[in-house]
Amino acid sequence: MGARWVAGVIRARAMAAGRAGPETARRLATSPGLPDALRALAGTPYRRGLDMEAGAAEAQRAVSDALVWQLRVLAGWQPRPGSAAVRLLASPFEIANTRDRLRSLTGTAQSEPYRLGALSTAWPRLSSATSAVEMRTVLATSLWGDPGADTPSAMVTGMRLSAAARTAANHPPAARWAAGEAALLVAREVHLSHRRLTEPALRNAASLLGTAALQASTFDDFRARLPATARWALDGTERSQDLWRAEAHWWAEVDREGLLMLRGTRFDVSSVVGAVAVLQADAWRIRAGLGCAAHGGRALEAFDELLG
C-alpha cells in the first residue's frame, strides 16, 4: 500500500460521499419549476458554472461539465493505475465530443466540447480533424481502435463498445457493468434502430456477450442468448422500445455496486472505480430531476420509475 494510493482512495471516498444523492434528485423532480430546482443545486457539487437562469438543456449540460471537473480532480489524486481507470470510465465524454465534432463537420452547430484535460485519449487529435475519414484514421491509430466505418453511428457505437471491452479486460470490478452496457447498446442499435454493427464492433461485443447473442434475429432471442453477466441489464424488458427502463435499471445497479466497493477497506483501484460509478450515477439522476422540474413535476411518475 503506497501513500499515493491511500491519498487517492481517501479523496475518492470523500468525493463520492459529497454527491447530491437520490433525495436531492427527487427534490429537484418535485420542484414547481426549473428555477426552484436550480436554486436547490446551489449547495451541491453541481453549483460550479451553474447559471440560475439557464434552461433545462443548459442546466443539464452544466451538471455534466461539473462531473467532468470532478473526475479530472479525482484522476489527479491517483497513482498512474488509478488515473488510467478514471480516464477509461470517463470515456463517454470523449465519445460525446467526437459525436459532436462529427456533427459540426456537416455544418450543424454544437455545444463547446467537454474540457477533458488528462482524461482525454485521442481528443486533441480528433478535435483538429477536418473530415470523418480523418477522424476514423485517428481512432484506428489510438487505443480506441478502428471503428470499421466512417459514418457517425459506426464511429460512436464502435467507440462505446471499445470502451466497454477495455473496461471489462482491465478492471474486473466493472466487468459486469461493461457487459450490461454492451447488451443495452447492441439491443438499441440492432433491434431498435436496425443498424448493422461493423466487424470491429462485433468483435468487441462478442468478447462481452458471446457470438450466439449477436446472431439472434429478434430481440427476445437476443435477450435469451445473453450470458448471465449481461442478461441482468435487460431483465424485465419485454420490448426493445422499453430500453429506457433497462438503462435506468443499469444505472441503479452501477450505483449500488459502486457504493459497495467504497465500503471496503482496501486502498486500491476498486475504490476508485466505485467512486467514479457513484459520481456518474449521481449526475445521471440529477439531470433526470432537472428534466422533470422543467415540466413542472408532470413527469414525476416517470422519474419515480427511473429511480425504481
DOLO-880641 format. One record per residue: residue number from 0; z negated, x, y negated of N, C-alpha, C in turn. Coordinates in steps of 0.1 Angstrom, whole numbers. Layout:
BEGIN
i	n.c3	n.c1	n.c2	ca.c3	ca.c1	ca.c2	c.c3	c.c1	c.c2
NUM	Z	X	Y	Z	X	Y	Z	X	Y
...
# end
This chain:
BEGIN
i	n.c3	n.c1	n.c2	ca.c3	ca.c1	ca.c2	c.c3	c.c1	c.c2
0	0	8	12	0	0	0	0	9	-12
1	11	8	-20	12	16	-32	6	8	-44
2	3	16	-55	-2	10	-67	8	1	-73
3	21	4	-72	32	-4	-78	33	-17	-71
4	31	-17	-58	31	-30	-50	19	-39	-55
5	8	-33	-56	-4	-41	-60	-2	-47	-73
6	3	-39	-83	5	-45	-96	16	-55	-96
7	27	-53	-88	38	-62	-88	34	-75	-81
8	26	-75	-71	22	-87	-64	12	-95	-73
9	3	-88	-79	-7	-95	-88	1	-102	-99
10	11	-95	-105	19	-101	-115	26	-114	-110
11	32	-112	-98	39	-123	-92	30	-135	-90
12	18	-133	-85	9	-144	-82	5	-151	-95
13	3	-143	-106	-1	-148	-119	10	-156	-125
14	22	-152	-124	33	-159	-129	35	-173	-122
15	34	-172	-109	35	-185	-101	24	-194	-104
16	12	-189	-106	0	-198	-109	2	-204	-123
17	10	-198	-132	11	-203	-146	23	-212	-147
18	29	-216	-136	40	-225	-137	36	-239	-143
19	45	-247	-147	42	-260	-153	36	-269	-142
20	42	-270	-130	37	-278	-119	42	-292	-118
21	41	-298	-107	46	-312	-104	40	-322	-114
22	28	-321	-117	22	-331	-126	28	-331	-140
23	31	-319	-145	38	-318	-158	52	-324	-157
24	59	-321	-146	72	-326	-144	72	-341	-144
25	62	-347	-138	62	-362	-137	58	-367	-151
26	49	-360	-158	46	-364	-172	58	-365	-181
27	67	-355	-179	79	-355	-186	88	-367	-183
28	89	-370	-170	97	-381	-165	92	-394	-170
29	79	-396	-172	73	-408	-177	72	-409	-192
30	77	-399	-199	77	-399	-214	86	-410	-219
31	82	-416	-231	90	-427	-237	104	-422	-240
32	106	-409	-243	119	-404	-247	118	-389	-246
33	130	-383	-248	131	-368	-247	123	-361	-257
34	121	-365	-270	113	-358	-280	99	-356	-275
35	93	-367	-269	79	-366	-264	79	-356	-252
36	89	-356	-244	89	-347	-232	90	-332	-237
37	98	-330	-247	99	-316	-253	86	-312	-259
38	79	-320	-265	66	-316	-271	56	-313	-259
39	57	-320	-248	48	-317	-237	51	-303	-230
40	63	-298	-233	66	-284	-228	61	-273	-237
41	55	-276	-248	51	-266	-258	41	-257	-252
42	33	-261	-243	22	-253	-238	26	-247	-224
43	38	-247	-221	43	-242	-207	51	-229	-209
44	54	-222	-198	63	-210	-199	77	-214	-205
45	81	-227	-205	94	-230	-209	95	-232	-225
46	84	-229	-232	85	-231	-246	94	-220	-252
47	96	-209	-245	105	-198	-250	119	-203	-253
48	123	-203	-266	136	-206	-270	139	-221	-270
49	128	-230	-269	130	-244	-268	131	-250	-282
50	142	-258	-284	144	-265	-297	139	-279	-295
51	129	-283	-303	123	-296	-302	132	-307	-306
52	144	-304	-311	154	-314	-315	166	-314	-305
53	164	-307	-294	176	-305	-285	179	-318	-278
54	191	-319	-273	195	-329	-264	191	-326	-250
55	194	-335	-241	189	-332	-227	196	-320	-221
56	209	-318	-223	216	-307	-217	211	-294	-223
57	209	-294	-236	204	-282	-242	190	-278	-238
58	182	-288	-236	168	-286	-232	167	-281	-218
59	176	-286	-209	176	-282	-195	181	-267	-195
60	191	-264	-203	196	-250	-204	185	-241	-208
61	177	-245	-218	166	-237	-223	156	-234	-212
62	153	-244	-203	144	-242	-192	150	-231	-183
63	163	-232	-180	169	-222	-172	169	-208	-178
64	171	-207	-191	170	-194	-198	156	-189	-197
65	146	-197	-198	132	-193	-197	129	-188	-183
66	135	-194	-173	133	-190	-159	140	-176	-157
67	151	-174	-163	158	-161	-162	149	-150	-168
68	143	-153	-179	134	-143	-186	122	-140	-177
69	116	-151	-171	105	-149	-162	109	-140	-150
70	121	-142	-144	125	-134	-133	128	-119	-137
71	133	-118	-149	135	-104	-154	122	-97	-156
72	112	-104	-161	99	-98	-163	93	-94	-149
73	94	-104	-140	88	-102	-126	95	-90	-119
74	108	-89	-120	115	-78	-114	111	-65	-120
75	108	-64	-133	104	-52	-140	91	-47	-135
76	82	-55	-129	69	-51	-124	70	-46	-110
77	81	-47	-103	81	-44	-89	86	-30	-86
78	82	-25	-75	89	-13	-69	103	-17	-65
79	111	-7	-62	125	-10	-60	128	-21	-50
80	122	-21	-38	125	-32	-29	122	-46	-35
81	111	-47	-42	107	-60	-49	117	-64	-59
82	122	-54	-67	132	-57	-77	145	-62	-71
83	149	-55	-60	161	-59	-53	160	-74	-47
84	148	-77	-43	146	-91	-38	147	-101	-49
85	141	-98	-60	142	-108	-72	157	-109	-76
86	164	-98	-77	178	-98	-81	186	-107	-71
87	184	-105	-58	192	-113	-49	188	-128	-50
88	176	-131	-51	172	-145	-51	175	-151	-65
89	178	-143	-75	182	-149	-88	197	-150	-89
90	204	-147	-78	219	-147	-78	225	-160	-83
91	219	-172	-82	225	-184	-87	229	-182	-102
92	222	-174	-109	225	-173	-124	238	-164	-126
93	240	-154	-118	252	-146	-118	264	-155	-114
94	261	-163	-104	272	-172	-99	276	-182	-110
95	265	-188	-117	268	-197	-128	276	-190	-139
96	273	-178	-142	280	-170	-152	295	-169	-148
97	297	-165	-135	310	-163	-130	318	-176	-131
98	312	-187	-127	319	-200	-127	323	-204	-141
99	314	-201	-151	317	-205	-165	328	-195	-170
100	328	-183	-166	338	-173	-170	352	-178	-165
101	352	-182	-153	365	-187	-147	370	-199	-155
102	361	-208	-159	365	-220	-167	370	-216	-181
103	363	-206	-187	367	-201	-200	381	-195	-200
104	385	-189	-189	398	-184	-188	409	-194	-188
105	405	-207	-186	415	-218	-186	415	-224	-200
106	406	-219	-209	406	-225	-223	394	-235	-224
107	386	-237	-214	375	-246	-215	363	-240	-221
108	358	-245	-232	346	-239	-239	334	-240	-230
109	326	-229	-229	314	-228	-221	302	-223	-229
110	290	-225	-223	278	-220	-230	278	-205	-229
111	269	-199	-237	267	-185	-236	263	-181	-222
112	267	-170	-216	262	-166	-203	247	-163	-203
113	241	-165	-191	227	-161	-190	226	-146	-192
114	215	-142	-198	213	-128	-201	205	-122	-189
115	213	-116	-180	207	-112	-167	200	-98	-168
116	205	-89	-176	199	-76	-176	199	-70	-163
117	188	-65	-158	188	-58	-145	189	-67	-133
118	190	-80	-136	192	-90	-125	207	-91	-121
119	216	-85	-128	230	-86	-125	234	-77	-114
120	244	-81	-107	250	-72	-96	264	-67	-101
121	273	-77	-104	286	-73	-109	290	-80	-122
122	280	-87	-128	284	-94	-140	290	-86	-152
123	285	-74	-154	291	-67	-165	306	-65	-164
124	310	-62	-151	325	-61	-149	332	-75	-148
125	325	-85	-143	331	-98	-142	333	-104	-156
126	324	-101	-165	324	-106	-179	336	-101	-187
127	341	-89	-183	352	-84	-191	366	-86	-184
128	366	-93	-172	378	-95	-165	386	-106	-173
129	399	-104	-173	408	-113	-181	416	-123	-172
130	414	-123	-159	421	-133	-150	413	-135	-138
131	416	-146	-131	409	-149	-119	412	-139	-108
132	424	-134	-108	428	-123	-98	419	-111	-100
133	417	-107	-113	409	-95	-116	395	-98	-112
134	390	-110	-114	376	-113	-110	374	-112	-95
135	384	-117	-88	383	-116	-73	383	-101	-69
136	390	-93	-76	390	-78	-73	377	-72	-75
137	371	-76	-86	357	-71	-89	347	-75	-78
138	348	-88	-74	339	-93	-64	341	-85	-51
139	354	-83	-48	357	-76	-35	352	-62	-34
140	350	-56	-46	345	-42	-46	330	-41	-49
141	323	-52	-48	309	-53	-51	301	-58	-39
142	288	-59	-40	280	-65	-29	284	-79	-26
143	290	-86	-35	294	-100	-32	305	-101	-21
144	314	-91	-21	325	-92	-11	336	-100	-15
145	347	-99	-9	359	-107	-12	357	-122	-9
146	359	-130	-19	357	-145	-16	368	-151	-8
147	379	-144	-7	390	-149	2	401	-156	-6
148	399	-159	-18	410	-165	-27	405	-164	-41
149	414	-167	-51	410	-165	-65	409	-179	-72
150	408	-190	-64	405	-203	-71	390	-203	-74
151	387	-211	-85	373	-212	-89	364	-217	-77
152	368	-227	-70	359	-232	-59	358	-222	-48
153	368	-215	-45	367	-204	-34	358	-193	-39
154	359	-189	-51	350	-178	-56	336	-182	-57
155	333	-194	-62	319	-198	-63	313	-201	-50
156	320	-207	-41	315	-210	-28	313	-197	-20
157	323	-188	-21	322	-175	-14	310	-167	-19
158	307	-168	-32	295	-160	-37	282	-167	-32
159	282	-180	-32	269	-186	-27	267	-184	-12
160	277	-184	-4	275	-181	10	272	-166	12
161	278	-157	4	275	-143	5	260	-141	2
162	255	-147	-9	241	-146	-13	232	-151	-2
163	235	-162	4	227	-168	15	227	-159	27
164	238	-153	31	238	-144	42	230	-132	40
165	232	-126	28	224	-114	24	209	-116	23
166	206	-128	18	192	-132	18	186	-132	31
167	192	-139	41	187	-140	54	186	-127	61
168	196	-118	59	196	-105	65	186	-95	60
169	183	-96	47	174	-87	40	160	-91	38
170	158	-105	38	144	-110	35	141	-121	45
171	136	-117	57	133	-127	67	124	-139	62
172	114	-137	53	107	-148	49	115	-159	42
173	127	-156	37	136	-166	30	147	-170	39
174	148	-165	52	159	-168	60	161	-183	63
175	150	-190	65	151	-204	67	157	-212	55
176	153	-208	43	158	-214	31	173	-211	30
177	177	-199	33	191	-195	32	200	-203	41
178	195	-205	54	203	-212	64	204	-227	59
179	193	-233	54	193	-246	49	202	-248	37
180	202	-238	28	211	-239	17	226	-238	21
181	229	-229	31	242	-228	36	247	-242	43
182	238	-248	50	241	-261	56	245	-271	45
183	237	-272	34	239	-281	23	253	-278	17
184	255	-265	15	268	-261	8	280	-264	16
185	280	-261	29	291	-264	38	293	-279	39
186	282	-287	40	283	-301	41	290	-307	28
187	286	-301	17	292	-306	4	306	-302	3
188	310	-290	6	323	-285	4	333	-291	14
189	329	-291	27	338	-295	37	338	-310	40
190	326	-316	41	325	-330	45	324	-340	33
191	322	-335	21	322	-344	10	334	-342	1
192	336	-329	-3	347	-326	-11	360	-323	-4
193	359	-322	9	371	-320	18	379	-307	14
194	372	-296	12	378	-283	9	377	-274	21
195	387	-266	23	386	-256	34	380	-244	30
196	371	-238	38	365	-225	35	374	-214	38
197	373	-204	30	381	-192	32	375	-184	44
198	383	-175	49	378	-167	61	365	-159	58
199	364	-152	47	351	-146	44	340	-155	43
200	342	-167	37	332	-177	35	328	-182	49
201	337	-184	58	335	-189	71	326	-179	79
202	329	-166	77	321	-156	84	307	-156	80
203	305	-157	67	291	-157	62	284	-170	66
204	291	-181	66	285	-194	70	281	-193	85
205	290	-187	93	288	-186	108	276	-178	111
206	273	-168	103	261	-159	105	249	-167	104
207	249	-178	96	237	-186	94	237	-199	102
208	249	-205	104	250	-218	110	256	-218	124
209	262	-207	128	269	-207	141	283	-213	140
210	292	-209	149	306	-213	149	307	-228	153
211	299	-233	162	300	-247	166	300	-257	155
212	290	-255	146	289	-264	135	301	-264	126
213	306	-252	124	318	-250	115	331	-256	120
214	331	-259	133	342	-265	140	341	-280	140
215	330	-286	135	328	-300	136	338	-307	126
216	343	-319	131	353	-326	123	347	-337	114
217	334	-341	117	327	-351	110	314	-346	105
218	308	-353	96	295	-349	90	284	-351	101
219	285	-362	108	275	-364	119	275	-353	129
220	288	-349	133	289	-338	143	284	-325	138
221	287	-323	125	283	-310	118	268	-309	119
222	261	-320	115	247	-320	115	241	-318	129
223	247	-325	139	242	-323	152	243	-309	158
224	253	-302	154	256	-289	159	248	-278	152
225	242	-281	141	235	-270	134	223	-265	142
226	220	-252	140	208	-247	147	196	-252	140
227	184	-252	146	172	-257	141	168	-251	127
228	172	-238	126	169	-231	114	176	-237	101
229	186	-244	104	194	-250	92	194	-265	92
230	192	-271	104	193	-286	106	182	-293	97
231	171	-287	96	160	-293	88	164	-298	74
232	173	-290	68	177	-293	55	185	-307	54
233	190	-311	65	198	-324	65	190	-335	72
234	178	-333	76	170	-343	83	170	-356	74
235	173	-367	80	172	-380	73	184	-383	65
236	194	-374	64	206	-376	56	217	-381	65
237	220	-394	64	229	-400	73	244	-399	68
238	245	-398	55	259	-397	49	260	-385	40
239	272	-380	39	274	-368	30	272	-372	16
240	274	-385	13	272	-390	-1	257	-389	-5
241	248	-387	4	234	-387	1	228	-372	1
242	237	-363	0	233	-349	0	223	-345	-12
243	224	-353	-22	215	-350	-34	200	-352	-29
244	198	-362	-20	184	-363	-15	181	-351	-6
245	190	-346	2	188	-335	10	185	-322	2
246	192	-321	-9	189	-310	-18	174	-311	-24
247	170	-323	-27	156	-324	-32	146	-320	-21
248	149	-324	-8	141	-320	3	141	-305	5
249	152	-299	3	153	-284	4	144	-278	-6
250	145	-282	-19	136	-276	-29	121	-278	-26
251	118	-290	-21	104	-292	-18	99	-283	-7
252	107	-280	3	104	-271	13	103	-256	8
253	112	-253	0	112	-239	-6	99	-237	-14
254	95	-248	-22	83	-247	-30	70	-246	-21
255	70	-254	-10	58	-254	-1	57	-241	6
256	68	-236	11	67	-223	18	64	-211	9
257	69	-212	-3	67	-202	-13	52	-201	-16
258	45	-213	-18	31	-213	-20	23	-207	-9
259	27	-210	3	21	-204	15	21	-189	15
260	33	-184	11	34	-169	11	25	-163	0
261	23	-170	-11	14	-165	-21	-1	-165	-18
262	-4	-173	-7	-18	-174	-3	-22	-163	6
263	-13	-155	10	-16	-144	19	-23	-133	12
264	-27	-123	19	-35	-112	13	-26	-99	13
265	-14	-100	18	-6	-88	18	0	-84	5
266	1	-72	2	8	-67	-11	21	-61	-7
267	31	-70	-5	44	-66	-1	54	-76	-7
268	67	-75	-2	78	-82	-8	76	-97	-5
269	69	-101	6	68	-115	9	62	-123	-3
270	52	-117	-9	46	-124	-21	55	-126	-33
271	64	-116	-34	74	-116	-45	84	-127	-42
272	89	-127	-29	98	-138	-25	92	-152	-28
273	79	-153	-24	72	-166	-26	71	-170	-41
274	68	-160	-49	67	-163	-64	81	-167	-69
275	91	-161	-65	105	-165	-70	108	-179	-66
276	105	-182	-53	107	-196	-48	100	-206	-56
277	87	-203	-59	79	-213	-66	83	-215	-81
278	87	-204	-87	92	-205	-101	105	-212	-102
279	114	-210	-92	127	-216	-93	125	-231	-90
280	117	-235	-80	114	-249	-77	108	-256	-89
281	99	-249	-96	93	-255	-108	103	-258	-119
282	112	-249	-121	122	-251	-131	131	-262	-127
283	134	-264	-115	143	-275	-110	136	-288	-112
284	123	-289	-110	115	-301	-112	115	-305	-127
285	113	-294	-135	112	-297	-150	125	-302	-155
286	136	-296	-151	149	-301	-155	151	-315	-151
287	147	-319	-139	148	-333	-134	140	-342	-143
288	127	-337	-146	119	-345	-155	125	-348	-169
289	131	-337	-174	138	-339	-187	150	-349	-186
290	157	-348	-176	168	-357	-174	163	-372	-173
291	152	-374	-167	146	-387	-166	141	-392	-180
292	135	-383	-187	130	-386	-201	141	-390	-210
293	153	-383	-208	164	-386	-217	169	-401	-215
294	166	-407	-203	169	-420	-201	158	-430	-203
295	148	-425	-210	136	-434	-214	128	-438	-202
296	128	-430	-191	120	-433	-180	127	-442	-170
297	139	-447	-173	146	-456	-164	150	-450	-151
298	150	-437	-150	154	-431	-138	141	-426	-130
299	130	-432	-133	117	-427	-127	117	-429	-112
300	123	-440	-107	123	-442	-93	131	-432	-86
301	142	-428	-91	150	-417	-85	142	-404	-86
302	135	-401	-97	127	-389	-99	116	-389	-88
303	109	-400	-86	99	-400	-76	105	-397	-62
304	117	-402	-59	123	-400	-46	126	-385	-45
305	130	-379	-56	134	-365	-56	121	-356	-52
306	110	-360	-58	98	-353	-55	91	-357	-42
307	97	-366	-35	91	-370	-22	78	-378	-24
# end
